[in-house]
Amino acid sequence: MAYRRILRHMHGVRFPSKCYDAILLIQLRNGLRISEAVRTFLQFLKTKSVEVEVQLSKKRRPETRLAVIPKELHDVNLSECRELLEVDEKLLSRRLRRYCIETFGFNTHSLRYAFITYLLRQGVNPSIVAKITKHSKLDFILRYTQERVAEEILREMG
């Protein structure tokens, strides 16, 4: 639902919103942290590669993971987004957090957990989900997603 909402919004806006929406799609499609999605997008702009090895955030030792550019972005003209190559990554991440809340009404980190929840509902083994998202603690993934599913069940019953 969020994916289609962001994608529809992206086709009706211009720079910088179009670029921000593309980054949010990358984040949601890969379960990345916002800073990782920014790095992935900037690397995509530089290389046009649809698979990017992205440097992870929140890791003591340097570590990377594979991020895949959503197919919906392969043919989108993002040339005007190249201006973002000159913007500091931390500043861009802060702008995206604010943009996401103001435009869509949710925070960027919820996109990471929407991806995790989606994978678990598709029957993907939680340990594989932890490997994909590079979570060091499987317990955190299970606890968080179980809380979200429980809240959704309560809402549906009401």
Residue pairs with C-beta under 8 A, 6 or more apart in sequence:
2 28
2 104
2 106
2 111
2 114
3 25
3 28
3 29
5 104
6 21
6 24
6 25
6 28
6 104
7 21
7 25
7 72
9 17
9 21
9 103
9 104
10 17
10 18
10 21
10 22
10 25
10 76
13 21
14 80
15 80
15 81
15 83
16 81
16 83
16 84
16 95
17 99
17 103
18 76
18 78
18 80
18 81
19 41
19 78
19 80
19 81
19 84
20 95
20 96
20 99
20 100
20 103
22 41
22 73
22 76
22 78
22 81
23 34
23 37
23 38
23 41
23 96
24 37
24 96
24 100
24 104
24 108
24 111
25 70
25 72
25 73
26 32
26 37
26 40
26 41
26 44
26 67
26 69
26 70
26 73
27 33
27 34
27 36
27 37
27 108
27 111
27 112
28 111
28 114
28 115
29 68
29 69
29 70
29 115
30 36
30 37
30 40
30 67
30 68
30 115
31 111
31 112
31 115
31 116
31 119
31 132
31 133
32 40
32 54
32 67
32 112
33 56
33 57
33 58
33 109
33 112
34 93
34 96
34 97
34 108
34 109
35 57
35 89
35 90
35 93
36 54
36 55
36 56
36 57
36 67
37 67
37 96
37 108
38 89
38 92
38 93
38 96
39 54
39 55
39 89
40 52
40 54
40 67
40 69
41 81
41 84
42 84
42 85
42 89
43 49
43 52
43 54
44 50
44 52
44 69
44 73
45 78
45 81
45 82
45 84
45 85
46 85
49 69
50 68
50 69
50 74
51 66
51 67
51 68
51 69
52 66
52 67
52 68
52 69
53 64
53 65
53 66
53 67
54 64
54 65
54 66
54 67
55 62
55 63
55 64
56 63
56 64
56 65
56 134
59 134
63 134
65 132
65 134
84 92
96 108
97 107
97 108
100 106
100 107
100 108
100 111
101 107
112 133
113 144
113 145
113 148
115 133
116 129
116 133
116 141
116 144
116 145
117 145
117 148
117 149
119 128
119 129
119 132
120 126
120 129
120 141
120 145
126 138
126 141
126 142
127 138
129 135
129 141
130 136
130 137
130 138
130 141
133 141
135 141
